[in-house]
Amino acid sequence: MAYPVNQAMYPPAFGMQAPPTSFPGYEGLVPGVSGGFLPPPPPQVLPTPVHTTQQDWSIPRLSEEAAREAFTSFVDSHCCYSSEPVKDGVITSMEQFNTFRYRLETFTESRKTEWATKPYEGETMNPFTQPPPGPWEMPVKAPVMFKDHVQELEIPNSQSIKPCDTCSASGRVKCNKCSGTGSITCSTCRGAGKDSAEDRCNSCNGTGKQKCSDCSGQGTEECGTCKGKRQLLSYIKLMVQWKNNVEDFIVEQSSGLDVANLGEVSGKPLFKDALQMVYPMTGFPHPGVAEASEKMVMEHRSKYSQSGRIMQQQQSIELIPISKVNYQWKGKQYFYFVYGTESKVKADDYPATCCCIIL
């Protein structure tokens, strides 16, 4: 988009160093105040329906041998757990409570601007010869999809040079360590001018003062704002943030295992679909997954298209295996869970624990 140049914004009395009062597309941007996130252009791609194909939704049942191996590894990882229930316990029954996890990922790009400064290094500029590109007109290379990333850029044609206010364009400021005096209290005699024997202190020659090491006795140090350059380059900074917004839905199951534990494991991949804008899933055997997909897709589209641009979406379904293993040890009944493709174990009522003291 081309903007007409408004000559009134470029006061000739101030020459090259005077920034315009505003730029087209950046009106209201105040130095020192973030411009906030900028609404993106409307999306151009509309989603199309996707139907899941018929496939094997089942997962093999956990064998007793695999259940016992997982239990053994779990107990071995706990120093305070006795291995007796694993060796002597008898598995009485195993129940399967497999469940589905639907995951929606919405990869977004958002942009915001603010005035910024940095030491002027003598860069060649042609300020105000043409309007700067708009925030969403700046070409920016996107990172790897579905990975968080932040990038900062200078908006072209927004630069101007100004004297550093911090040091009044001198390049130096009062030394903080000595408060500008060039000297500090002697560390040997602590300002007394004498040592413990009441003789003249050799470190400060009896003055009680030492030359400040930070400023070498000058009383001033390099300005931290302009780094001694005396001038600052003022420009509009564009901050681009890519964020992967992830939301999961897990179908309820009646095993008794807290659903929060399932966030730690993976499942058997059943379906994955990646497009700029995905369409809610249809035709999935479990109605809860289809309902969650429709609700989450619509919510993501509404929520993340307001303050950013949706770059791509990805939806997937996993079948998470859950087995409840009931076993008997010393005449009493106990149980543990084996879940996820990693065969993670949860055994809250493990019957043989002790207190360990780690030295």
SVG drawing of the C-alpha trace seen along z (x, -y; Angstrom):
<svg xmlns="http://www.w3.org/2000/svg" viewBox="-22 -27 76 92">
<polyline fill="none" stroke="black" stroke-width="0.4" points="0.0,0.0 1.4,-3.4 0.9,-6.4 0.9,-10.0 3.7,-12.0 2.5,-14.8 5.2,-17.5 3.7,-19.2 5.0,-16.3 8.6,-17.1 9.5,-20.5 12.4,-22.0 13.5,-24.1 14.8,-21.0 16.6,-19.4 17.6,-15.8 17.4,-15.2 13.8,-16.0 11.4,-12.9 8.0,-13.6 5.1,-14.0 3.6,-10.8 3.9,-8.3 0.9,-7.0 -0.1,-3.8 1.7,-4.7 -0.5,-7.6 -0.7,-7.7 2.6,-5.9 4.2,-7.7 7.9,-7.4 8.4,-5.2 4.9,-3.6 4.3,-0.3 1.8,-0.6 0.2,2.7 -0.7,5.6 -2.0,4.6 -5.0,6.3 -3.9,8.3 -5.5,8.3 -8.5,10.6 -7.7,14.3 -8.0,15.2 -8.2,19.0 -11.5,20.7 -11.4,24.2 -12.9,27.2 -14.5,30.2 -12.3,33.2 -13.7,36.7 -11.7,39.2 -11.1,42.4 -12.1,45.8 -9.2,47.5 -8.3,49.6 -9.2,47.6 -8.2,50.4 -5.0,50.9 -3.6,54.3 -4.4,55.3 -1.6,55.1 -0.2,58.6 0.5,59.7 4.2,60.0 4.3,56.4 2.3,55.2 4.7,56.9 7.8,55.4 6.3,51.9 5.6,52.4 9.2,53.7 10.7,50.7 8.4,48.4 9.4,49.9 13.1,50.0 13.0,46.2 11.9,45.6 14.6,46.2 12.1,46.5 10.0,49.2 10.5,52.9 10.4,55.3 8.4,57.9 4.9,57.0 6.4,57.3 8.0,60.7 5.3,62.3 2.2,60.4 -0.3,62.3 -2.2,60.5 -5.9,61.3 -7.4,59.3 -6.7,56.6 -9.1,54.0 -8.7,51.8 -10.0,48.2 -8.5,46.8 -9.4,43.2 -9.0,40.6 -7.1,37.3 -8.0,34.7 -5.4,31.9 -5.8,28.6 -2.8,26.4 -3.2,22.9 0.1,21.3 -0.3,17.5 1.7,14.4 1.2,11.2 2.9,7.8 3.3,4.7 5.4,1.5 7.1,-1.0 9.6,-3.8 13.1,-2.7 16.6,-4.1 20.1,-2.8 23.6,-4.5 24.2,-6.1 27.1,-4.4 27.2,-6.6 24.8,-4.6 23.9,-6.1 20.2,-7.1 17.8,-8.7 15.1,-9.7 11.6,-10.7 12.1,-10.4 9.2,-8.1 6.7,-6.7 7.7,-3.6 5.9,-0.3 2.9,0.6 3.5,3.1 1.8,5.9 3.6,4.9 7.0,5.7 8.3,8.9 9.2,11.3 10.4,14.9 8.3,17.2 10.2,19.7 9.5,23.5 5.8,24.0 4.3,24.7 7.5,23.5 7.4,20.3 9.7,17.6 10.2,13.8 11.9,11.4 12.6,7.7 13.2,5.5 13.6,1.8 10.9,0.3 12.7,-1.2 12.4,-5.0 11.4,-5.6 15.0,-6.5 16.1,-9.9 19.1,-11.1 18.8,-13.0 21.2,-14.1 21.3,-11.8 19.3,-13.3 20.9,-11.1 24.4,-12.7 23.3,-16.0 25.1,-14.8 28.5,-14.7 28.9,-10.9 29.7,-10.8 27.8,-10.8 28.6,-11.1 30.3,-8.0 27.9,-6.1 30.6,-4.5 32.3,-7.8 29.3,-10.1 31.5,-12.2 34.3,-12.9 36.9,-10.7 37.8,-9.1 36.4,-6.6 37.0,-5.7 40.3,-3.8 39.5,-0.1 42.6,0.5 42.2,-2.1 38.5,-2.8 39.1,-6.5 41.2,-7.0 44.4,-7.6 46.3,-5.5 46.9,-1.8 46.4,0.3 49.8,-0.9 48.7,-4.5 51.2,-5.0 50.3,-6.6 48.3,-4.3 50.5,-3.3 47.5,-2.5 46.1,-6.0 49.3,-7.9 47.4,-9.0 44.6,-10.8 41.9,-8.2 40.9,-8.3 41.7,-6.1 41.2,-6.7 37.9,-5.3 38.6,-2.3 35.4,-2.6 36.2,-6.0 40.0,-6.0 39.6,-9.1 37.8,-11.2 34.5,-11.4 32.7,-10.4 32.1,-7.2 30.8,-6.3 27.1,-7.0 25.2,-3.7 22.5,-5.0 24.5,-6.2 27.7,-4.2 29.7,-7.4 28.5,-8.2 26.6,-11.4 23.8,-10.7 21.0,-8.3 19.3,-6.6 15.6,-6.8 13.4,-4.4 10.2,-2.4 10.8,1.1 8.6,4.0 8.2,7.0 6.9,10.1 5.8,13.0 5.0,16.5 3.2,18.7 1.8,22.2 -1.5,22.2 -2.3,25.8 -5.5,27.2 -6.3,30.8 -9.6,32.6 -9.5,36.0 -12.6,38.2 -13.7,39.2 -13.0,42.7 -14.1,44.5 -10.8,46.2 -10.2,43.9 -6.9,42.5 -6.8,38.8 -6.9,37.3 -4.1,34.9 -1.7,37.8 -2.4,38.3 -0.7,35.1 2.6,36.8 2.3,39.5 1.7,40.0 -0.7,42.3 -1.2,44.2 -1.5,41.7 -4.8,42.2 -5.2,39.0 -3.4,35.8 -4.5,32.9 -2.5,29.6 -3.9,26.7 -3.9,23.0 -7.4,23.3 -8.7,26.7 -12.3,27.8 -14.0,29.4 -13.7,33.2 -16.7,35.2 -17.4,38.9 -15.3,39.9 -16.7,42.9 -16.8,41.2 -19.3,38.2 -17.4,36.5 -14.4,36.0 -16.4,34.5 -18.2,32.2 -15.0,31.0 -13.4,30.5 -16.2,28.3 -16.2,26.2 -12.4,25.7 -11.9,24.9 -14.6,22.2 -13.2,20.8 -9.6,20.7 -10.6,19.0 -12.5,16.3 -10.0,15.8 -6.7,15.9 -7.7,14.0 -8.5,10.9 -5.0,9.9 -2.9,12.0 -2.8,13.9 -3.4,17.6 -0.5,19.0 -1.5,22.7 -3.6,25.1 -3.0,28.7 -5.4,31.2 -4.7,34.7 -6.2,37.7 -4.4,40.2 -5.6,43.4 -4.1,43.5 -3.9,47.0 -4.9,47.3 -4.8,50.6 -5.9,51.2 -4.0,54.1 -5.5,55.7 -3.1,57.9 -3.0,59.7 -0.2,59.6 -0.2,61.0 -3.9,61.7 -4.9,58.1 -6.0,56.6 -4.2,53.7 -4.0,52.2 -1.9,50.0 -2.3,48.3 -0.2,48.7 -0.9,46.0 0.5,44.3 2.7,45.8 5.6,45.3 3.9,47.8 4.0,45.3 2.9,46.6 0.7,45.0 0.5,46.9 -0.8,44.6 -1.4,47.5 1.9,49.3 2.0,51.5 5.7,51.9 7.4,48.5 10.0,47.4 11.6,44.1 15.0,43.5 17.7,41.2 19.9,39.9 23.3,38.7"/>
</svg>
